[in-house]
Amino acid sequence: MELQPLGPVLGVEVTGVDLSEPLDNERFAAIRQALNDHCLVLIRGQELTEGEHVAFAKRFGDLQVHVLKQFLTTPYPELYVLSNKAVDGKPIGNHKEGWNWHSDWSYYEVPCFGSVLYSREVPPEGADTLFASMYAAYDALDPETKAKIADLKAVHSYSGYYAKAFGDREPLSEEQKAKTPDVVHPVVRTHPETRRKSLFVGEDIVKEICGLPVAEGKALLDRLNAHAVSDDFVYRHKWRVGDVVIWDNRSTMHKATPYDDKAYTRVMHRATIKGTDRPA
Ligand SMILES: [Fe+2]
């Protein structure tokens, strides 16, 4: 097994691994350590069944099932499908999901730890995913801003994001809303394992900063979001079929990018690993 960094701020490619076969504890520990060291691990050329994908993701922890049940696979509700494809007129996955900067499930009291995304069909162009290091973003802030945001908290809202991203669709049901109430998280969080500080913001899902006048809070949030995704902190992933990308949502944000969805098909399966700590 070999490791090759993907860029200066985050990401590492691991080669010499076949995830369809049981992974011994030593090699899994090396991948787990690489995730802490690099925030994102890429393993290319994998041919996985849905069961093998789920089994690998479960090595990292318990998996979380998405509230949009219509986009889960059968018999593996742990896999959430991102796709523009329809079968018998029914979309098999959520389309235009995550086209904003975010960390997955930040709108839960205990957000998810990581995501394991596997590419089954990819367009020949477009549909890259951008990942940004929130360690690098925090480290690069000037001391005045660090002091200003040290104790600030912000509201993360799934229903707010959903209404903005999917305003043309049926609104969330009462049951879905009940499962995703707004939550408050610190703007600066400390990673529970590495103990490094990172910026915890995001577009659309982060609704407002608590305790500041609305306009001031919005201006600050806009400034932090713009800073957080500066090119210097970003790795752009160009997908190939068979890529497995594992990322740590506690130290990164990411964003999907558009593609020609009339000409091309994209099918991605995501397993999401439950977190164990409230951000602090
Ligand atoms: Fe996402």
Residues whose N, C-alpha, C, O or C-beta is under 5 A from the ligand:
A	BS01	LIG	G98 D104
